[in-house]
Amino acid sequence: MADWPEPQELKQVLDVTSDDWDQTLDRVMASAIRKVKADVGDWDEAIDEPDESLAAAALRMAELLALRPEAAADSIKDPTYARLLVGHRRVFGVG
């Protein structure tokens, strides 16, 4: 199993060198992890852990939230994010 990505990893992806954005990136990363858990569905903090694909999905979601928030709103249409969730979704929307 992998760990959820840290904000430092997001800083590398976004090429942020200043510490001025640390608090903002902490929030973005936390929001991205919550989004991945929600998209998986039925996430149980006591037993569920991310694997490499879910950790990468959280990093991709954080990138979308930071750079293209309008794309994050309809994230399941992002091919990279959707590919990383393959085989992990437990709940599917109807409609």
C-alpha positions as CSV (number, residue, x, y, z in Angstrom):
1,M,0.0,0.0,0.0
2,A,1.0,3.6,-0.6
3,D,0.5,6.7,1.5
4,W,-1.6,9.7,0.4
5,P,0.6,12.3,-1.3
6,E,2.0,15.1,0.8
7,P,1.7,18.8,-0.1
8,Q,5.4,18.8,-0.9
9,E,4.8,16.4,-3.7
10,L,2.1,18.7,-5.1
11,K,4.6,21.6,-4.9
12,Q,6.9,19.6,-7.2
13,V,4.1,18.9,-9.7
14,L,3.1,22.5,-9.7
15,D,6.7,23.7,-9.8
16,V,6.2,25.9,-6.7
17,T,9.4,26.9,-5.1
18,S,8.2,29.5,-2.5
19,D,6.9,28.5,0.9
20,D,4.2,31.3,0.7
21,W,1.7,28.8,-0.7
22,D,2.1,26.0,1.8
23,Q,-1.1,26.5,3.7
24,T,-3.1,26.8,0.4
25,L,-1.5,23.6,-1.0
26,D,-2.2,21.8,2.3
27,R,-5.9,22.6,1.8
28,V,-5.9,21.7,-1.9
29,M,-4.2,18.3,-1.1
30,A,-6.7,17.6,1.7
31,S,-9.6,18.4,-0.6
32,A,-8.2,16.2,-3.3
33,I,-7.9,13.2,-1.0
34,R,-11.5,13.7,0.2
35,K,-12.6,13.9,-3.4
36,V,-10.9,10.6,-4.3
37,K,-12.4,8.9,-1.2
38,A,-15.8,10.2,-2.2
39,D,-15.4,9.0,-5.8
40,V,-14.4,5.5,-4.6
41,G,-17.4,5.5,-2.3
42,D,-17.9,3.7,1.0
43,W,-14.4,4.6,2.2
44,D,-13.8,3.2,5.7
45,E,-11.0,5.1,7.4
46,A,-10.4,2.2,9.8
47,I,-9.6,-0.4,7.1
48,D,-9.1,1.3,3.7
49,E,-5.7,2.5,2.6
50,P,-4.7,4.0,-0.7
51,D,-2.7,2.1,-3.2
52,E,-0.3,3.7,-5.8
53,S,-3.2,4.4,-8.2
54,L,-5.4,6.1,-5.6
55,A,-2.4,8.2,-4.4
56,A,-1.7,9.2,-8.0
57,A,-5.4,10.0,-8.4
58,A,-5.3,12.3,-5.4
59,L,-2.2,14.1,-6.8
60,R,-4.0,14.5,-10.2
61,M,-7.1,15.8,-8.5
62,A,-5.0,18.3,-6.5
63,E,-3.3,19.4,-9.7
64,L,-6.8,19.9,-11.3
65,L,-8.1,21.8,-8.3
66,A,-5.1,24.1,-8.3
67,L,-4.7,24.8,-12.0
68,R,-8.1,24.1,-13.5
69,P,-10.9,24.1,-10.9
70,E,-13.6,24.0,-13.7
71,A,-12.1,20.7,-14.8
72,A,-12.0,19.4,-11.3
73,A,-15.8,19.9,-11.1
74,D,-16.3,17.3,-13.8
75,S,-13.2,15.3,-12.9
76,I,-14.5,11.9,-13.9
77,K,-14.2,13.1,-17.6
78,D,-10.5,13.7,-17.1
79,P,-8.9,10.7,-18.7
80,T,-5.9,10.5,-16.4
81,Y,-8.0,10.7,-13.2
82,A,-10.6,8.3,-14.5
83,R,-7.9,5.8,-15.5
84,L,-6.4,5.9,-12.0
85,L,-9.8,5.1,-10.5
86,V,-10.4,2.0,-12.6
87,G,-11.1,-1.0,-10.4
88,H,-11.5,1.1,-7.3
89,R,-15.0,2.5,-7.5
90,R,-17.5,0.9,-5.2
91,V,-20.5,3.2,-5.7
92,F,-21.7,4.4,-9.1
93,G,-24.1,7.3,-9.8
94,V,-27.4,6.6,-11.5
95,G,-28.5,8.8,-14.2
